[in-house]
Amino acid sequence: AAALGDDLVVFGGADKSGEMRCDAYALDTRTWTWRRLDQGEGPSPRAGSCAAALGDDLVVFGGADKSGEMRCDAYALDTRTWTWRRLDQGEGPSPRAGSCAAALGDD
């Protein structure tokens, strides 16, 4: 999850039945109402991914699928259009879950 403007955006995770999710929701902190985001082709279902707000994007990295396979892919959710794009990260971190992310700097 990450704060973007007046929204708290939540992605993925495991539900109470253990199913991995790939949906995204935004909590409007002015009205305390949730809305599901129309996101198109985004990350596969997973839990343990990390996310950080970076400019107008929510960047999501890694996590693990239902079989426990660790992921090392990265996606950005554009909060102006609420659409996903896969990031070409070149030589990045090894697959992992349960890591943390933070954006540093002005953008």
Backbone hydrogen bonds in HBPLUS format (Angstrom, degrees):
<---DONOR---> <-ACCEPTOR-->    atom                        ^
c    i                          cat <-CA-CA->   ^        H-A-AA   ^      H-
h    n   atom  resd res      DA  || num        DHA   H-A  angle D-A-AA Bond
n    s   type  num  typ     dist DA aas  dist angle  dist       angle   num
A0002-ALA N   A0009-VAL O   3.00 MM   7  5.47 145.0  2.13 142.4 153.4     1
A0009-VAL N   A0002-ALA O   2.88 MM   7  5.47 167.0  1.90 161.2 156.7     2
A0004-LEU N   A0007-ASP O   2.77 MM   3  5.23 165.6  1.79 154.9 160.0     3
A0007-ASP N   A0004-LEU O   3.00 MM   3  5.23 161.2  2.04 129.5 130.4     4
A0029-THR N   A0006-ASP O   2.87 MM  23  5.60 169.1  1.88 172.5 173.0     5
A0008-LEU N   A0027-LEU O   2.97 MM  19  5.04 148.5  2.07 131.9 141.8     6
A0027-LEU N   A0008-LEU O   2.86 MM  19  5.04 160.2  1.90 138.8 145.1     7
A0010-VAL N   A0025-TYR O   2.84 MM  15  5.33 164.0  1.86 158.0 163.6     8
A0025-TYR N   A0010-VAL O   2.93 MM  15  5.33 155.4  1.99 150.0 158.2     9
A0012-GLY N   A0023-ASP O   2.94 MM  11  5.43 156.7  2.00 156.7 164.3    10
A0013-GLY N   A0046-ARG O   2.84 MM  33  5.76 160.8  1.88 165.0 158.8    11
A0021-ARG N   A0013-GLY O   2.73 MM   8  5.38 150.6  1.81 166.2 176.3    12
A0015-ASP N   A0019-GLU O   2.93 MM   4  5.53 158.6  1.97 152.9 156.3    13
A0018-GLY N   A0015-ASP O   2.89 MM   3  5.33 162.4  1.92 118.4 124.0    14
A0046-ARG N   A0021-ARG O   3.18 MM  25  5.97 156.3  2.24 141.9 135.2    15
A0037-LEU N   A0024-ALA O   2.98 MM  13  5.64 176.3  1.98 149.9 149.0    16
A0026-ALA N   A0035-ARG O   2.95 MM   9  5.49 159.6  1.99 154.5 160.9    17
A0035-ARG N   A0026-ALA O   2.98 MM   9  5.49 139.2  2.15 144.4 157.0    18
A0028-ASP N   A0033-THR O   2.93 MM   5  5.50 165.5  1.95 161.8 157.2    19
A0032-TRP N   A0028-ASP O   2.65 MM   4  5.32 134.4  1.85 154.3 169.5    20
A0084-TRP N   A0039-GLN O   3.37 MM  45  5.95 145.4  2.50 151.8 148.0    21
A0047-ALA N   A0064-ALA O   2.97 MM  17  5.49 154.0  2.04 147.9 154.0    22
A0064-ALA N   A0047-ALA O   2.79 MM  17  5.49 154.5  1.85 156.1 164.4    23
A0098-GLY N   A0048-GLY O   2.67 MM  50  4.58 168.5  1.68 132.6 136.8    24
A0050-CYS N   A0061-PHE O   2.98 MM  11  5.42 165.8  2.00 156.3 159.2    25
A0061-PHE N   A0050-CYS O   2.90 MM  11  5.42 159.0  1.94 151.6 157.4    26
A0052-ALA N   A0059-VAL O   3.00 MM   7  5.42 144.5  2.13 142.2 153.4    27
A0059-VAL N   A0052-ALA O   2.89 MM   7  5.42 167.9  1.91 163.4 159.4    28
A0054-LEU N   A0057-ASP O   2.80 MM   3  5.21 168.1  1.81 155.2 158.3    29
A0057-ASP N   A0054-LEU O   3.00 MM   3  5.21 162.0  2.03 126.1 129.3    30
A0079-THR N   A0056-ASP O   2.84 MM  23  5.57 169.5  1.85 168.6 172.0    31
A0058-LEU N   A0077-LEU O   2.97 MM  19  5.00 149.4  2.06 130.5 140.0    32
A0077-LEU N   A0058-LEU O   2.83 MM  19  5.00 159.6  1.87 138.1 144.6    33
A0060-VAL N   A0075-TYR O   2.84 MM  15  5.32 162.5  1.87 155.2 161.3    34
A0075-TYR N   A0060-VAL O   2.94 MM  15  5.32 156.3  2.00 150.5 158.2    35
A0062-GLY N   A0073-ASP O   3.07 MM  11  5.63 155.9  2.13 157.8 165.3    36
A0063-GLY N   A0096-ARG O   2.83 MM  33  5.93 175.1  1.84 153.4 153.5    37
A0071-ARG N   A0063-GLY O   2.77 MM   8  5.40 148.7  1.87 166.5 164.2    38
A0065-ASP N   A0069-GLU O   3.05 MM   4  5.54 154.4  2.12 144.4 147.9    39
A0068-GLY N   A0065-ASP O   2.84 MM   3  5.25 156.6  1.90 114.9 122.8    40
A0096-ARG N   A0071-ARG O   3.09 MM  25  5.97 152.2  2.17 150.7 142.6    41
A0087-LEU N   A0074-ALA O   2.90 MM  13  5.47 176.0  1.91 142.2 143.0    42
A0076-ALA N   A0085-ARG O   2.90 MM   9  5.45 160.4  1.94 156.5 162.9    43
A0085-ARG N   A0076-ALA O   2.95 MM   9  5.45 135.1  2.16 144.0 157.7    44
A0078-ASP N   A0083-THR O   2.89 MM   5  5.47 161.0  1.93 161.3 154.8    45
A0082-TRP N   A0078-ASP O   2.58 MM   4  5.18 132.3  1.79 149.3 165.5    46
